[in-house]
Amino acid sequence: QVQLVESGGGLVQPGGSLRLSCAASGTIYSINTMGWYRQAPGKQRELVAVISTRGNTNYADSVKGRFTISRDNAKNTASLQMNSLKPEDTAVYYCYVLTTGYSTFWGQGTQVTVSS
């Protein structure tokens, strides 16, 4: 089992920045991919960004050039730096882990609201 704790959400004005963090605990030796998904009201959960153990990244087209995912394997943490935020980025953001055994784990979610 892997437990994930997220932090860093909040309210920000359009054009502003936020940084989300995710700390993993439990059977952390089995973690392969870490990342972030988001779910806006009335919409399906969608991928935002993921990063492999080796640092390979994948981003949703809507956030490329604005968001940056990073990872510290020694501390078992992942972060999402979000710049130039837009109202359409408003959603609950979930930390995500895929293990080497292809199990998935999710954090409890953190609200990000972009509004003036």
N, C-alpha and C positions, 0 to 999 in steps of 0.2 A: 504494500500500500504506500501511496505517496500523498502527503498532505501539502496543500498549497495555500499560502496566505498572501493576499494582494494588498497593496497600499498605494496611495497617491492620487486617487480620483478627486473630483471636485468641480467647482463652477469656475469657468474662465470665459473671458470675452473673446469674440472672434479675432483671429490673428494671434492669440496668446499661445502659451506653451504649458504643458503638464508633463510630468514624468511618472509613469507607473512602475511599480516594483513588485516582484513575485519571489517569495522565498519558499523553497521546497524542503521537506523533511520526510523521514520515513525510509523506504527502500530506495534511497537516492542513487545507489550504484546502478540501478536499472534504467535510469532516465536517459532517453535518447534525444528526442526533439522537445524543445520548450517553445512556447509562443503565446500569442494573444488572439482571442476571438472577441467579437462584440455582437450585441443584439440590441437593436433599437425597437421601440414600441411598435407592435404590429408587423415586425419583420423577422425573418429567420436569422439565426446566428450565422455570422460570416467570419471568415478568416481575415485577420488584420496583418499579422506578421508571425513567422516562425523562424527558428534558428536551430541548427543541428549542433551536435557536440563539437564538430570541427569548425563551426562558425559560418556554415553556409546558410544564407538567408533567403526568404521568399516573402514578398509583400503583395498585398492587394493593390491593384492598379490605382485605386482611389487614394491611397496614402503614400505612394512612392514619391520620394523627394521631400516629404514632410515628416515622416515618422522614421525612427531608427531603433531597431531592436539590438540588444546586446546581452551578453551572458557571461557570468563568472562561474566557471565549472568548479573552481575550488570552494566557492561559497554557496554553490547550488542556488544561484539567484539569476533572474532574468529581468531586464528592464526595457521599457518602451518609452523613448523620448518622442513626444508629440509636439511638433511645432506648426505654426500657421494653421491653427485649429479653425475648423469651420462648423457652423451649426449642424451640418449633416454628420459630423463626427459624434454627435450626442448619442450615447448608448451606454449600456452596462458592458464593461470590459471584463473578460474572463481570462485568467491565466490557464494555460493548457500544457499538459505533459503527455508525451507518448513514450512508453517504455520500450526496452529492447524486446519484451515479450508481446508487444503490440497492444498493451492495455493503455487506456486513456484515463486521465484524471483532470479534474477541473477545480479551480478556486471558487470562492463564494461570489465573486463578482464585485466590481467597484464602479460606481456611477461616475460618468464623465458628462458634464453638461456644458455646452458651448452656447452662450447667449449674452446679448447685450442688455 
